[in-house]
Structure formats: structure tokens, C-alpha cells
Amino acid sequence: MWNDGMFAGGAMMWFFWIGLAVLLWLVLKGVTGSGERVDEDARLSPLELLDKRLARGEISPEEYQRLRRTLLEQNDPPSS
């Protein structure tokens, strides 16, 4: 009926190659994709990172202001 099982063998071969291609894509994306973002963030100043966190919605405006004041105080110690 199915040509002595050739359909199942052919379909399995397609699944194998598609699965292998997806696996290869995931590995390459994981190796190259994760390193780029770390390098980009490593070049930013603490204030720029804080700006990005606010823009992404990771922190509230109140927390942003508090952290910004803290960073500015650390960079500009009071004179004696």
C-alpha cells in the first residue's frame, strides 16, 4: 500500500535533516548571539545601563531616580 514502507523511511529522513538543521541553527545562535549582547553592555557606562533598564521597563521611574542619585553621588564625592 505504501510502497513497502518507503514513505515512512523517506519521511523519517526528512525529519532527521530538518531536525539536524534546527539543532545546528540553535547551537550557532547560542554561541554567537549571547556574546554580542554581553560585549555591548560591557562598553556602556553605569548611567547608560540604567537608562537602558528604564527603557526596557525593568525598573520603575522611582527606582531609576534613586539609583541615578546613588551613581552620581559615588562619582562626585563631597568635598571636605
CORVENRA-V497482 format. One line per field, one symbol per residue. psi: psi as a letter, one per 30 degrees, with the letter a starting at -180 (. if undefined). A space follows every 50 residues. Layout:
BEGIN
psi = ???
END
This chain:
BEGIN
psi = ehhhgeeeeeeeeeeeeeeeeeeeeeeeeeeeeeeeeeeefffkleeeee eeeeefgflleeeeeeeeeeeeeefikkk.
END
